[in-house]
Amino acid sequence: MENMDKFTEMEETSASSDDSTMTEDLLRRSIEKSQDYLLSRQHEKGYWVDELEANVTISAELIFFMHFTDRLDVERQKKIINYLLHMQREDGSWPLFHGGLCDINSTVESYMALKIAGVPADREEMVRARNAIRKNGGIKKTRVFTKIFLAMFGQISWDVCPAIPMEIILLPNSFYFNIYEISSWSRGTLVPLSLVRSIEPVHFLPAGRDIQELFTENDRDLNFIPSGLPFTSWENTFIYLDRILKLAGKFPWKPFRKMAMREVEKWTLKHQEEEGDWAGIQPAMLNSLLALHFLGYSKEHPACVKGMEAVDRFLLEKEDRLWMQACVSPLWDTAICLNALMDSGVPTDHPALIKAGEWILSKQVVKRGDWQIKNPNAEPGGWAFEFYNELYPDTDDTAEILMALNRLELPNVRDKLGECQRAMNWLLSMQSKNGGWGAFDIDNDKEVLNEVPFADHKALLDPPTVDVSSRILWMLSTWGFKREHPQVARALKFVKDNQELDGCWFGRWGVNYIYGTFLALNGLLAMGVMPHVENDQYVLENMINLVRPGGKVFIEFRNKLFSLTTLNSNTYDFFMDDLFVNTKGKLRDQLSDFLKSKLEMNHPKKRIKGNADDDFKSKKDIGYDSILSKFHNPFEVLDLFKSLNFKDSKLLWYHYHPSVPFLETKNKKEFRNQGISYEHEKSGWRGMFLCSAFVVEATVPKSED
């Protein structure tokens, strides 16, 4: 009787209602509106692109650049001032990201830009900014890049800035430290900046435009201070080495200086795109133009003209405000939009999607860039982030694009597959020794280099990361790669080995742990290696703590009751272990023999339970992430949710089977089509036996509940 009551309750929960119909209609209309919006934002050439938000230093540094190179545009400067003031927080500071707290570098650079541009120090916004700077540690707390800008305008001595000798470019690629052992973005920034740092130029400001009012007694000594003797730590060693380099730099005899300057010049010109960009990023562009300025290049020189045109392409304007982006992201934006539209049901042969796909193919990188230094035998392929960046394709964009192209029904299938194969070959060749992928280079992971004084931002390297590697795993699964593939197996081990103690993963290229965990889960699930948890109660208790009161959770389970209709070994297991669990002795033996005789038509391959550390030692050990896949009885699951005080728990059935599973091989297409049509079946009770999975929707209790 109790079970019958539960049947009735579940039937009522799953039954159609006016409310559920209304919700479905709202959801459908919302999806359609989103589709229409995205399609309306598509550029006539086929791509999508929107603003790439960044912190205000990008725009503040444009003011520095204009003054330093005598390129002042008064109207443009006025609009940047308006932008900086518009972005200021109530406490007077500027954050690193939208909604963030005070960032000392953004705040100091914004203040200095405003002051240089003529905003008086007694203006209310400037007073608030000074207070914020002092409250958050003052000039002493600023990063190396900020200190370099201060030195360039004579506000501090160049001596407090770390040495970046131009001669570094002369070091052979076989040397432990050379420019190709740091990240691509660091190279593009550091090589031209090394010329600026070595020359130590100063642009003296007019009276009243300096920022000496920011300095306090705390800022008297801005040098890097070692915490001990050399060799007691890498940080201390590099600080002492920096002092030696700066001392050597004061001697007039510099035997390799001219040679280094010529190499910096050659390298800078060689790395400029035909359209004027350098690596498609603001720091590399402005620093390269600065280097050419100090090398004596005129404003009319073709390299400078094209470079300034590239800078202009990075500018955005709204009303009376103007700001600069760190870079532009059309290929990334287009791939994301394509996948979103197809995921939401837009046909894969929709004209707008085909146009976007063909535009993407036209942007494939076919030049050999810096990545070849460590990967000399690979042929070019892949895609970059920006419009014009043929020297620095990246693995993350390439993976996202390959996911989109895999589904797109382009007219010329042969061309599509050929370009995809080319990109896939390049991408697979970019896997690092530890099994992961960095964004731009192989094995760019000499962490000791992050201890040099110049790298106080700790972003000098491009090591393999979980987020990028997981996206690649996700993509590879869509192209038919299995976890037995050697490169996939290495990547899976990399992702698992880098899981944090609390179960999450760090994401470098998104919102830290949310981004990293989202991609890690997608990559693992796509490869079929996501383990089923062994302690359901523990997970649900954590859910209560993680989700805000009144929020909803949606959790998937494999349906144990589905075993009743599979007529295979799972049916046998359910009968013996669950339904007739109390049957004993000879009667149990007779039951077992009977079921085995009747259920021999299909016995799914058992998933092997083993040690997670032994995942890929032999093919015999390969199972469902080496953890036995778990089935759940929906009755027991609902009871568990209820016992933990979840509210309004309901079952949502999915993955309908119109027939017993072993008959799927007889007519795969019809089996699939009928199964999909059953997803909208409203009677409720059949899902209990015909669905291989279900989702529990439940509400986290509020404190008053």
C-alpha positions in Angstrom: 0.0 0.0 0.0 2.8 2.3 0.9 4.5 1.6 -2.5 1.2 2.3 -4.3 1.0 5.7 -2.6 4.4 6.5 -3.9 3.3 5.4 -7.4 0.4 7.8 -7.2 2.6 10.6 -5.9 5.2 10.2 -8.7 2.5 10.0 -11.3 1.0 13.2 -10.1 4.4 14.9 -9.9 5.2 13.8 -13.5 1.8 14.5 -14.9 1.2 17.4 -17.2 -0.3 20.5 -15.8 -1.1 24.0 -16.9 1.9 25.3 -14.9 4.4 22.9 -16.5 3.0 23.7 -20.0 3.3 27.4 -19.3 6.9 26.9 -18.1 7.8 25.0 -21.3 6.3 27.7 -23.4 8.2 30.4 -21.6 11.4 28.4 -21.9 10.8 27.8 -25.6 10.1 31.5 -26.3 13.1 32.6 -24.3 15.3 30.3 -26.3 13.8 31.6 -29.6 14.4 35.2 -28.5 18.0 34.5 -27.6 18.5 32.8 -31.0 16.9 35.8 -32.8 19.1 38.2 -30.8 22.3 36.3 -31.6 21.4 36.0 -35.3 20.7 39.7 -35.4 24.1 40.5 -34.0 26.0 38.6 -36.7 28.3 40.7 -38.9 27.6 40.6 -42.6 30.8 38.8 -43.2 29.6 35.9 -41.0 31.4 36.5 -37.6 30.3 37.6 -34.2 32.3 39.9 -32.0 31.6 41.9 -28.9 33.5 44.0 -26.4 36.3 42.2 -24.6 36.1 43.7 -21.2 39.3 44.5 -19.4 40.5 46.7 -16.5 41.0 50.4 -17.0 44.8 50.3 -17.2 44.5 49.4 -20.9 43.0 52.8 -21.6 45.1 54.7 -19.0 48.2 53.4 -20.7 47.0 54.8 -24.1 47.2 58.3 -22.5 50.8 57.5 -21.4 51.6 56.3 -24.9 50.1 59.4 -26.6 52.2 61.8 -24.4 55.4 59.8 -24.6 55.4 59.5 -28.4 54.1 63.0 -29.0 50.8 61.6 -30.5 48.4 63.6 -28.3 44.9 63.7 -29.6 43.1 66.1 -27.3 39.6 65.0 -28.2 40.4 61.4 -27.8 42.1 62.1 -24.4 39.0 64.0 -23.2 36.8 61.0 -23.9 39.2 58.6 -22.2 39.1 60.9 -19.1 35.3 60.6 -19.1 35.6 56.8 -19.4 38.1 56.5 -16.5 35.9 58.7 -14.2 32.8 56.7 -15.3 34.5 53.5 -14.2 35.7 54.7 -10.8 34.2 53.0 -7.7 32.5 55.0 -5.0 35.5 54.5 -2.7 37.7 56.3 -5.3 39.4 53.2 -6.6 39.4 51.2 -9.8 38.9 47.5 -9.8 40.6 44.8 -11.8 37.3 43.4 -13.0 33.6 44.5 -12.9 32.3 44.4 -9.4 35.7 43.8 -7.9 37.5 45.5 -5.0 40.3 48.1 -5.3 43.2 47.1 -7.5 46.2 49.2 -6.6 47.8 49.1 -10.0 44.6 50.1 -11.9 44.0 52.9 -9.4 47.5 54.4 -9.5 47.7 54.2 -13.3 44.2 55.7 -13.7 45.1 58.5 -11.3 48.4 59.2 -13.1 46.7 59.2 -16.5 44.0 61.7 -15.3 46.7 63.9 -13.8 48.8 63.9 -16.9 45.7 64.7 -18.9 45.1 67.8 -16.8 42.5 66.7 -14.2 43.3 68.9 -11.1 44.4 67.1 -7.9 41.7 68.8 -5.9 38.8 67.5 -7.9 36.6 65.4 -5.8 37.2 62.2 -7.8 41.0 62.6 -7.5 40.8 63.2 -3.7 38.8 59.9 -3.3 41.4 58.1 -5.6 44.3 59.3 -3.4 42.6 58.1 -0.3 42.0 54.7 -1.9 45.6 54.5 -3.0 46.9 55.2 0.5 44.4 52.9 2.2 45.5 50.0 -0.1 49.3 50.3 0.4 50.3 53.1 -1.8 53.0 53.1 -4.6 55.0 50.5 -2.8 52.3 47.9 -3.5 52.3 48.5 -7.3 53.5 45.9 -9.8 56.5 46.1 -12.0 54.6 47.4 -15.1 53.1 50.3 -13.1 56.6 51.2 -11.7 58.0 51.3 -15.2 55.3 53.8 -16.3 56.1 55.9 -13.2 59.8 55.8 -14.1 59.1 56.7 -17.8 57.5 60.0 -16.5 60.2 60.7 -14.0 58.1 60.0 -10.9 60.5 57.3 -9.6 64.0 56.3 -10.4 64.6 53.6 -13.1 66.8 51.9 -10.5 63.8 50.5 -8.6 62.6 48.8 -11.8 63.9 45.3 -12.5 66.5 45.0 -15.2 65.4 43.6 -18.6 68.7 43.7 -20.5 68.2 43.7 -24.3 71.0 41.1 -24.5 68.5 38.4 -23.4 67.4 38.2 -27.0 71.0 37.0 -28.0 70.7 33.9 -25.7 70.5 30.7 -27.8 67.3 28.7 -27.7 69.2 25.8 -26.1 70.0 28.1 -23.1 68.0 27.3 -19.9 66.5 30.8 -20.0 65.7 32.3 -23.3 62.8 34.3 -24.7 61.1 31.1 -25.8 60.9 29.7 -22.3 58.4 32.4 -21.4 54.8 32.8 -22.7 53.9 34.2 -26.1 52.3 37.3 -24.5 55.3 37.8 -22.3 57.7 37.6 -25.3 55.6 40.1 -27.3 55.7 42.5 -24.4 59.2 41.9 -23.0 61.3 42.0 -26.2 60.3 45.6 -27.1 60.1 46.6 -23.5 63.7 45.4 -22.9 64.8 48.2 -25.3 62.8 50.8 -23.4 64.1 49.6 -20.0 67.7 49.5 -21.3 67.5 53.1 -22.7 65.7 54.4 -19.5 63.9 57.3 -21.2 62.1 60.0 -19.2 59.3 62.2 -20.4 59.3 65.2 -18.0 55.8 66.4 -17.2 54.8 70.1 -17.1 54.4 71.7 -13.7 51.3 70.5 -11.9 51.0 67.3 -13.9 53.2 65.1 -11.7 51.8 62.8 -9.0 54.2 63.4 -6.1 51.3 64.0 -3.8 50.7 60.2 -3.9 54.1 59.4 -2.2 54.4 58.9 1.5 57.1 57.8 3.9 56.1 54.2 3.1 57.2 54.7 -0.5 60.7 55.9 0.3 62.3 52.5 -0.6 60.6 50.8 -3.6 63.4 48.3 -4.3 62.9 44.6 -4.2 64.1 43.5 -0.7 65.5 39.9 -0.4 64.4 37.9 2.7 67.7 36.2 3.0 71.0 35.4 1.3 71.4 34.3 -2.3 70.6 30.6 -2.9 68.4 30.4 0.2 65.5 30.7 -2.3 65.0 31.3 -6.0 63.4 34.7 -5.2 66.4 35.9 -3.2 68.8 34.6 -5.8 67.1 36.5 -8.6 66.9 39.7 -6.6 70.7 39.7 -6.1 71.2 38.8 -9.7 69.0 41.7 -10.7 71.2 44.0 -8.6 74.3 42.8 -10.4 72.7 43.3 -13.8 71.7 46.8 -12.9 75.2 47.6 -11.6 76.7 46.2 -14.8 74.3 48.3 -16.9 75.8 51.5 -15.4 79.2 50.7 -17.0 79.7 52.5 -20.3 81.2 49.5 -22.0 78.4 47.2 -23.3 80.0 45.0 -25.9 76.7 43.4 -27.1 74.4 46.3 -26.7 74.3 47.3 -30.4 74.0 43.7 -31.6 71.1 43.2 -29.2 69.4 46.4 -30.3 69.5 45.3 -33.9 68.1 41.9 -32.9 65.3 43.5 -31.0 64.5 45.7 -33.9 64.5 42.7 -36.4 62.4 40.6 -34.0 59.8 43.4 -33.5 59.4 44.1 -37.2 59.3 40.4 -38.0 56.5 39.8 -35.5 54.2 42.6 -36.8 51.2 41.3 -38.7 50.6 42.5 -42.3 47.6 44.5 -40.9 49.8 46.1 -38.2 49.0 44.1 -35.1 51.6 42.6 -32.8 50.2 39.3 -31.3 46.8 40.9 -31.3 47.2 42.2 -27.8 47.5 45.8 -26.4 50.8 45.4 -24.4 52.7 44.0 -27.3 51.3 46.6 -29.7 52.0 49.7 -27.6 55.5 48.4 -26.4 56.5 47.6 -30.0 55.5 51.1 -31.2 57.4 52.6 -28.2 60.5 50.6 -29.2 60.2 51.7 -32.8 59.8 55.3 -31.6 63.1 55.1 -29.6 64.8 53.4 -32.5 64.1 56.6 -34.5 61.3 55.4 -36.7 59.1 58.3 -37.9 55.4 58.4 -37.4 55.1 58.1 -41.2 57.1 54.9 -41.4 54.8 52.1 -42.8 55.3 49.9 -39.7 54.2 52.8 -37.4 51.3 53.8 -39.6 50.0 50.2 -39.7 50.6 49.8 -36.0 48.6 52.9 -35.2 45.8 51.7 -37.5 45.8 48.5 -35.4 45.6 50.4 -32.2 42.6 52.3 -33.6 40.8 49.0 -34.3 41.0 48.2 -30.6 39.1 51.4 -29.6 35.5 51.5 -28.6 33.4 54.6 -28.2 30.0 55.3 -26.5 28.5 58.8 -26.1 31.3 60.9 -24.8 33.5 58.0 -23.6 36.3 56.2 -25.4 38.3 53.2 -24.2 40.7 50.5 -25.5 40.3 46.8 -25.4 43.2 44.5 -24.5 42.4 42.6 -27.7 39.5 41.6 -29.8 37.9 38.1 -29.9 36.0 37.4 -33.2 37.0 33.8 -33.6 36.3 32.9 -30.0 33.0 34.8 -30.1 31.9 33.2 -33.4 32.7 29.6 -32.2 30.9 30.1 -28.9 27.8 31.6 -30.8 27.8 28.7 -33.3 27.9 26.0 -30.6 25.2 27.8 -28.5 22.9 28.2 -31.5 23.3 24.6 -32.5 22.9 23.4 -28.9 19.6 25.3 -28.7 18.2 23.7 -31.8 19.1 25.9 -34.8 19.6 23.6 -37.8 23.2 22.8 -38.5 22.7 23.8 -42.2 21.2 27.2 -41.3 22.5 29.8 -43.8 23.8 32.1 -41.0 25.7 29.2 -39.5 27.2 28.1 -42.8 28.3 31.7 -43.4 30.0 31.8 -40.0 31.7 28.4 -40.6 33.1 29.5 -44.0 34.4 32.7 -42.4 36.2 30.7 -39.7 37.8 28.4 -42.3 39.1 31.5 -44.1 40.9 32.5 -40.9 42.8 29.3 -40.2 46.5 30.0 -39.4 48.8 28.6 -42.0 52.0 30.4 -41.1 54.8 29.0 -38.9 55.0 31.1 -35.7 56.9 31.0 -32.4 55.2 27.7 -31.4 57.6 26.0 -33.9 60.6 26.7 -31.7 59.6 23.9 -29.4 57.6 22.0 -31.9 59.6 22.1 -35.1 58.2 19.1 -36.9 54.5 20.1 -36.7 52.7 21.7 -39.7 50.7 24.9 -39.0 47.0 24.7 -38.4 44.5 25.9 -35.8 43.0 29.3 -35.1 43.8 32.4 -33.1 41.7 34.5 -30.9 41.8 37.7 -32.8 41.2 39.0 -36.3 44.8 39.4 -37.2 47.2 37.1 -35.4 48.8 34.5 -37.7 51.8 33.9 -35.6 50.1 32.9 -32.3 47.2 30.4 -32.8 46.0 29.0 -29.6 44.8 25.5 -28.6 41.7 26.7 -26.7 40.2 28.5 -29.7 41.1 25.7 -32.0 39.3 23.2 -29.8 36.1 25.3 -29.6 36.2 25.9 -33.3 36.7 22.2 -34.1 33.6 21.4 -31.9 31.5 23.8 -34.0 32.9 22.6 -37.4 32.2 19.0 -36.5 28.5 19.7 -36.5 28.2 22.3 -39.2 26.9 21.0 -42.5 29.1 23.1 -44.8 28.5 22.7 -48.6 32.1 21.7 -49.3 32.5 18.8 -46.9 35.9 17.8 -48.3 37.4 21.2 -47.7 36.0 21.3 -44.2 37.3 17.9 -43.3 40.7 18.7 -44.8 41.1 21.9 -42.8 39.8 20.2 -39.6 42.3 17.4 -40.1 45.1 20.0 -40.5 44.0 21.8 -37.3 43.6 18.5 -35.4 47.1 17.4 -36.3 48.5 20.7 -35.1 46.5 20.6 -31.9 47.6 17.1 -31.0 51.2 18.0 -31.7 50.9 20.8 -29.1 50.4 18.4 -26.1 52.9 18.9 -23.4 55.0 16.1 -21.7 52.7 16.1 -18.6 49.7 15.3 -20.8 48.1 18.8 -20.7 47.9 21.6 -23.1 49.1 25.2 -22.6 47.4 27.9 -24.7 50.2 28.8 -27.1 53.3 26.7 -26.5 54.6 23.2 -25.5 56.2 22.7 -22.1 56.2 26.3 -21.2 56.4 25.4 -17.5 59.7 26.4 -15.9 58.0 27.7 -12.8 61.3 29.0 -11.4 61.1 31.9 -13.9 58.1 33.2 -12.2 60.4 34.1 -9.3 62.4 36.8 -11.3 61.6 40.3 -10.1 60.1 41.2 -13.5 57.5 38.5 -13.0 55.9 39.8 -9.8 52.5 39.3 -11.6 53.3 35.6 -11.7 52.0 35.3 -15.3 55.3 34.9 -17.1 54.6 31.4 -18.3 52.0 29.5 -20.3 52.0 26.1 -18.5 49.4 23.3 -19.3 46.1 24.1 -17.6 43.1 22.0 -16.7 40.6 24.3 -18.4 42.3 24.3 -21.8 43.1 20.6 -21.6 39.5 19.7 -20.6 38.1 21.7 -23.5 40.4 19.7 -25.8 39.2 16.4 -24.3 35.6 17.6 -24.8 36.3 18.4 -28.4 38.2 15.1 -29.1 35.2 13.1 -27.8 33.0 14.8 -30.4 35.4 13.7 -33.1 35.3 10.1 -32.0 38.4 9.9 -29.8 38.1 7.3 -27.0 39.8 7.3 -23.6 42.0 4.4 -24.7 43.8 6.7 -27.1 47.3 7.3 -25.7 47.1 11.1 -25.9 43.6 11.1 -24.4 44.7 8.8 -21.6 47.6 11.1 -20.7 45.3 14.2 -20.8 42.8 12.4 -18.5 45.5 11.6 -16.0 46.7 15.3 -16.1 43.2 16.5 -15.3 42.7 14.0 -12.5 46.1 14.7 -11.0 45.4 18.5 -10.8 42.1 18.2 -9.0 42.0 20.3 -5.8 41.6 18.7 -2.4 38.0 20.0 -2.1 37.1 18.4 -5.4 37.2 21.4 -7.7 39.6 22.4 -10.5 41.3 25.8 -11.0 40.6 27.6 -14.2 43.2 30.0 -15.5 41.4 31.5 -18.5 38.0 32.1 -16.8 36.4 32.8 -13.4 38.9 30.6 -11.5 37.3 27.6 -9.9 33.9 27.8 -11.5 35.4 27.9 -15.0 37.9 25.2 -14.3 35.5 22.8 -12.7 32.9 23.4 -15.4 35.4 22.5 -18.1 37.0 19.6 -16.2 33.5 18.0 -15.7 32.7 18.5 -19.4 35.9 16.9 -20.5 35.7 14.0 -18.1 32.0 13.3 -18.9 32.6 13.6 -22.6 35.2 10.8 -22.3 32.9 8.7 -20.2 35.2 8.7 -17.2 33.3 10.8 -14.6 33.0 8.6 -11.5 29.7 8.0 -9.9 29.9 9.0 -6.2 29.8 6.3 -3.6 28.3 8.4 -0.8 25.1 10.0 -2.0 24.2 11.5 1.3 27.6 13.2 1.6 27.2 14.8 -1.8 23.6 16.0 -1.1 24.7 17.5 2.3 27.4 19.4 0.4 24.8 20.6 -2.1 22.8 22.1 0.8 25.8 24.1 1.9 26.8 25.2 -1.6 23.5 26.3 -2.9 21.8 29.4 -1.5 18.6 28.8 0.6 15.6 28.6 -1.7 17.8 27.7 -4.7 17.2 24.6 -6.8 19.4 21.6 -7.5 19.1 19.3 -10.5 20.9 16.0 -10.1 21.1 13.1 -12.5 20.8 9.5 -11.6 20.8 6.2 -13.5 17.5 4.5 -13.2 17.6 1.1 -11.5 14.0 0.4 -12.4 14.9 0.6 -16.0 16.6 -2.8 -15.5 13.1 -4.4 -15.4 12.6 -3.8 -19.1 16.1 -4.3 -20.4 15.9 -8.1 -20.4 19.6 -8.5 -20.0 22.1 -9.1 -17.2 21.1 -5.8 -15.6 17.6 -7.3 -15.2 19.2 -10.4 -13.6 21.1 -8.3 -11.2 18.0 -6.3 -10.2 15.9 -9.4 -9.6 18.6 -11.2 -7.6 20.1 -8.2 -5.6 17.0 -6.0 -5.1 13.6 -7.5 -5.8 14.2 -11.1 -4.5 17.0 -10.2 -2.2 15.4 -12.1 0.7 15.0 -15.4 -1.3 17.3 -18.0 0.2 18.6 -21.6 -0.3 17.5 -23.9 -3.1 14.7 -21.5 -4.2 17.3 -18.8 -4.8 19.5 -21.2 -6.9 16.5 -22.2 -8.9 15.5 -18.6 -9.5 19.1 -17.8 -10.6 19.2 -20.7 -13.1 15.8 -19.8 -14.5 16.7 -16.1 -15.0 20.0 -17.0 -16.6 18.3 -19.3 -19.1 15.8 -16.6 -20.1 18.2 -13.6 -20.2 21.0 -14.9 -22.2 20.1 -12.8 -25.3 22.2 -9.9 -24.0 24.8 -9.4 -21.3 26.3 -5.9 -21.3 30.0 -5.7 -20.7 30.7 -5.4 -17.1 32.4 -2.2 -16.0 35.4 -3.1 -14.0 35.9 -1.7 -10.5 39.5 -0.9 -9.7 42.0 1.5 -8.3 41.8 5.0 -9.8 45.6 5.1 -9.8 45.7 2.1 -12.1 43.5 3.6 -14.8 45.5 3.0 -17.8 48.0 0.4 -16.9 46.4 -2.2 -19.1 43.3 -2.4 -21.3 41.9 -5.0 -18.9 41.7 -2.3 -16.2 39.8 0.2 -18.3 36.3 0.6 -17.0 33.9 3.4 -16.2 36.6 5.5 -14.7 37.6 2.4 -12.8 34.5 2.9 -10.6 31.5 0.6 -10.9 28.6 2.7 -12.4 25.8 3.1 -10.0 22.1 2.6 -10.5 19.6 4.4 -8.2 16.1 3.4 -7.3 13.9 6.5 -7.7 11.9 5.6 -4.6 15.0 5.5 -2.4 16.4 8.7 -3.9 13.2 10.6 -3.1 13.3 9.3 0.4 16.9 10.4 0.7 16.1 14.0 -0.5 13.2 14.1 2.0 15.4 12.9 4.9 17.8 15.8 4.2 14.9 18.3 4.3 15.0 19.2 0.5 11.7 20.7 -0.5 9.4 20.0 -3.5 11.5 17.1 -4.8 10.2 15.9 -8.2 11.4 13.4 -10.8 12.1 14.3 -14.4 12.5 11.3 -16.7 14.7 11.3 -19.7 16.5 9.0 -22.3 13.4 7.0 -23.2 13.8 3.6 -24.8 10.9 2.7 -27.2 12.0 -1.0 -27.0 14.4 -3.2 -25.2 18.0 -1.9 -25.6 19.4 -4.9 -27.5 17.0 -4.3 -30.4 18.5 -0.9 -31.0 21.0 -2.4 -33.4 18.2 -3.6 -35.6 17.1 0.0 -36.5 19.2 2.7 -34.9 17.6 5.7 -36.6 14.0 4.7 -35.8 15.0 3.7 -32.3 16.5 7.1 -31.7 13.6 9.1 -33.3 11.0 7.3 -31.3 13.0 7.7 -28.1 13.3 11.4 -28.6 9.5 11.7 -29.3 8.8 10.0 -26.0 10.7 12.8 -24.1 7.4 14.7 -24.3 5.3 11.8 -23.1 3.0 13.1 -20.4 1.5 10.0 -18.7 4.4 9.8 -16.2 4.5 6.3 -15.0 6.0 4.7 -18.1 9.2 6.8 -17.6 9.8 4.8 -14.5 10.6 1.7 -16.5 11.4 3.1 -20.0 13.9 5.8 -19.1 17.5 4.8 -18.3 18.0 8.0 -16.3 16.2 10.6 -14.3 16.8 14.0 -12.8 15.7 15.0 -9.4 14.7 18.6 -9.1 14.6 19.8 -5.5 14.7 23.1 -3.6 17.3 23.8 -0.9 15.4 24.5 2.4 15.3 28.0 3.8 16.2 28.7 7.4 12.6 29.1 8.3 11.6 25.8 6.7 
